[in-house]
Amino acid sequence: MRWFFGGIAALIILVIVYVGSAVASLGGLADAVRRGDGAAVIARTDVKSLTQSLADQIVAAYLDRIGQTREIRPSERMLVRAAGLGVADAMIAKMLTPEHLTQLLKTGKLQGIQDLPPIAGLPQLGDIDTKNVVATLGRFRFVEPVEFAVRINDATDSDNSSEIRLHFAGSGWKLAGLVLPNRVARELAAALPAK
């Protein structure tokens, strides 16, 4: 019986360490954003995964936009997705410099960048009080064993709500996704060439 309770206690400790490390990583990222430390923000970011996350959302919004005026065949959808990802990647590369990503997460906006429409109205990561662990845990949503979604604002509609994704990679949790409000994804998709 002692073995059973010992196993349960060990499991509880592992869960606390697992979730606690994600909360601590979020706190480190939010602190870096508040300080405006672009190097620290990029060090806590999986840039490749974040790029893929943003590109997928922008291309999906683009496909929705052109799908409103005509039917898109599956082969065309595949071609648009492949070509659109390349164009979206170029746009996203401008967004994900250390300074621009930090500005986007800190202020919720990004303006004055050549070939990039102004972005405004994103929730600000630095506004989360990561010192209040209970409130911070209320923002967490389990996605898979190595990924959490963290709600950035309290909006519930898809046009205004946003979240980030923390993915466990190597030795810690990193920013691996930014779920844009639908209206922002549509604005970025509108900058892609119409077909």
C-alpha positions as CSV (number, residue, x, y, z in Angstrom):
1,M,0.0,0.0,0.0
2,R,2.9,2.4,0.8
3,W,4.2,1.7,-2.7
4,F,0.8,2.8,-4.2
5,F,0.7,6.1,-2.3
6,G,4.4,6.7,-3.0
7,G,3.6,6.3,-6.7
8,I,0.7,8.7,-6.5
9,A,2.8,11.3,-4.7
10,A,5.6,10.9,-7.3
11,L,3.0,11.4,-10.1
12,I,1.6,14.5,-8.4
13,I,5.1,16.0,-8.0
14,L,5.9,15.3,-11.7
15,V,2.7,17.0,-12.8
16,I,3.5,20.0,-10.6
17,V,7.0,20.2,-12.1
18,Y,5.7,19.8,-15.6
19,V,3.0,22.5,-15.4
20,G,5.2,24.7,-13.2
21,S,8.0,24.7,-15.8
22,A,5.5,25.9,-18.4
23,V,4.3,28.7,-16.1
24,A,7.8,29.7,-15.4
25,S,8.7,29.8,-19.1
26,L,5.6,31.9,-19.8
27,G,6.8,34.2,-17.0
28,G,10.2,34.5,-18.5
29,L,8.8,35.2,-21.9
30,A,6.4,37.9,-20.6
31,D,9.2,39.5,-18.6
32,A,11.4,39.7,-21.7
33,V,8.5,41.2,-23.6
34,R,7.9,43.8,-20.9
35,R,11.6,44.8,-20.9
36,G,11.6,45.0,-24.7
37,D,14.5,42.5,-24.8
38,G,14.3,41.1,-28.4
39,A,17.2,38.8,-28.0
40,A,15.6,37.1,-24.9
41,V,12.2,36.9,-26.7
42,I,13.8,35.1,-29.7
43,A,15.8,32.8,-27.4
44,R,12.4,31.7,-25.9
45,T,10.9,31.3,-29.4
46,D,10.8,28.3,-31.8
47,V,10.9,30.6,-34.9
48,K,10.3,27.8,-37.4
49,S,7.2,26.6,-35.6
50,L,5.9,30.1,-35.1
51,T,6.4,30.9,-38.8
52,Q,4.5,27.8,-39.8
53,S,1.7,28.7,-37.3
54,L,1.3,32.2,-38.7
55,A,1.6,31.1,-42.4
56,D,-1.1,28.4,-42.0
57,Q,-3.5,31.0,-40.5
58,I,-2.8,33.6,-43.2
59,V,-3.2,31.1,-46.1
60,A,-6.4,29.7,-44.5
61,A,-7.8,33.2,-44.4
62,Y,-6.7,33.8,-48.0
63,L,-8.4,30.6,-49.1
64,D,-11.6,31.7,-47.3
65,R,-11.5,35.1,-49.0
66,I,-11.1,33.7,-52.5
67,G,-13.6,30.9,-51.7
68,Q,-16.3,33.6,-51.1
69,T,-16.3,34.6,-54.8
70,R,-15.9,31.2,-56.5
71,E,-15.5,27.5,-55.8
72,I,-11.9,26.3,-55.2
73,R,-11.0,22.9,-56.6
74,P,-9.0,20.6,-54.4
75,S,-6.0,20.7,-56.8
76,E,-6.2,24.5,-56.8
77,R,-6.4,24.6,-53.0
78,M,-3.2,22.5,-52.8
79,L,-1.4,24.8,-55.3
80,V,-2.6,28.0,-53.6
81,R,-1.5,26.6,-50.2
82,A,2.0,25.8,-51.5
83,A,2.4,29.1,-53.3
84,G,0.7,31.1,-50.5
85,L,3.0,29.6,-47.8
86,G,6.0,31.0,-49.7
87,V,4.5,34.5,-50.0
88,A,3.3,34.4,-46.4
89,D,6.7,33.2,-45.2
90,A,8.3,36.3,-46.8
91,M,5.7,38.5,-45.0
92,I,6.2,36.7,-41.7
93,A,10.0,36.9,-41.8
94,K,9.6,40.7,-41.5
95,M,7.3,40.2,-38.5
96,L,9.6,37.8,-36.7
97,T,12.8,39.9,-36.3
98,P,13.7,40.2,-32.6
99,E,12.5,43.8,-32.5
100,H,9.3,43.4,-34.4
101,L,8.2,40.2,-32.6
102,T,8.9,41.9,-29.2
103,Q,7.0,45.0,-30.3
104,L,4.0,42.9,-31.5
105,L,3.8,40.9,-28.3
106,K,4.4,44.1,-26.1
107,T,2.1,46.6,-27.8
108,G,-0.3,44.4,-29.8
109,K,0.6,46.3,-33.0
110,L,3.2,46.5,-35.7
111,Q,3.3,49.4,-38.2
112,G,5.6,51.1,-40.7
113,I,7.2,47.9,-42.1
114,Q,7.6,47.9,-45.9
115,D,5.3,45.4,-47.7
116,L,3.5,44.5,-44.5
117,P,0.0,45.9,-43.7
118,P,-0.3,47.6,-40.3
119,I,-1.2,45.1,-37.6
120,A,-3.2,46.4,-34.6
121,G,-5.5,45.2,-31.9
122,L,-3.6,42.1,-30.8
123,P,-3.7,41.3,-27.1
124,Q,-0.5,42.2,-25.2
125,L,1.4,39.4,-23.7
126,G,3.1,41.7,-21.2
127,D,-0.3,42.4,-19.6
128,I,-0.6,38.9,-18.2
129,D,0.2,38.9,-14.5
130,T,2.4,35.8,-14.5
131,K,3.2,36.3,-10.7
132,N,-0.4,35.3,-10.0
133,V,0.0,31.6,-10.6
134,V,-3.6,30.6,-10.1
135,A,-4.9,33.2,-12.6
136,T,-2.1,32.3,-15.0
137,L,-3.1,28.6,-14.7
138,G,-6.7,29.6,-15.6
139,R,-5.3,30.7,-19.0
140,F,-3.7,27.4,-19.8
141,R,-5.3,24.8,-22.0
142,F,-3.7,21.4,-22.6
143,V,-3.2,20.7,-26.3
144,E,-0.9,17.6,-26.2
145,P,1.8,16.3,-23.8
146,V,4.4,18.7,-25.2
147,E,2.1,21.7,-25.9
148,F,-0.1,24.2,-24.0
149,A,-2.2,26.9,-25.4
150,V,-2.3,30.1,-23.3
151,R,-5.2,32.5,-23.6
152,I,-3.8,36.1,-24.0
153,N,-7.1,38.0,-23.6
154,D,-10.6,37.4,-22.2
155,A,-12.4,37.8,-25.6
156,T,-14.4,34.7,-26.5
157,D,-15.3,35.6,-30.2
158,S,-12.8,34.4,-32.8
159,D,-12.5,37.9,-34.3
160,N,-10.9,39.2,-31.1
161,S,-9.5,36.2,-29.1
162,S,-5.9,35.3,-29.2
163,E,-3.6,32.7,-27.7
164,I,0.0,31.6,-27.8
165,R,1.2,28.1,-28.0
166,L,4.1,26.9,-25.7
167,H,5.9,23.8,-27.0
168,F,8.4,21.8,-25.0
169,A,11.6,21.7,-27.1
170,G,15.0,20.5,-25.9
171,S,15.5,21.9,-22.4
172,G,12.4,24.0,-22.0
173,W,9.1,25.5,-23.2
174,K,9.3,27.9,-26.1
175,L,6.8,30.1,-28.0
176,A,5.8,28.0,-31.0
177,G,2.5,29.5,-32.1
178,L,0.5,32.7,-32.0
179,V,-3.2,32.2,-32.8
180,L,-4.2,35.5,-34.4
181,P,-7.7,37.0,-34.0
182,N,-9.5,36.1,-37.3
183,R,-9.8,39.7,-38.3
184,V,-6.0,40.2,-38.1
185,A,-5.5,37.0,-40.2
186,R,-7.9,38.3,-42.8
187,E,-6.1,41.7,-42.9
188,L,-2.8,40.0,-43.5
189,A,-4.3,37.6,-46.1
190,A,-5.7,40.7,-47.9
191,A,-2.1,41.7,-48.5
192,L,-1.4,38.6,-50.5
193,P,-1.9,38.9,-54.2
194,A,-5.5,38.1,-55.3
195,K,-5.9,35.3,-57.8
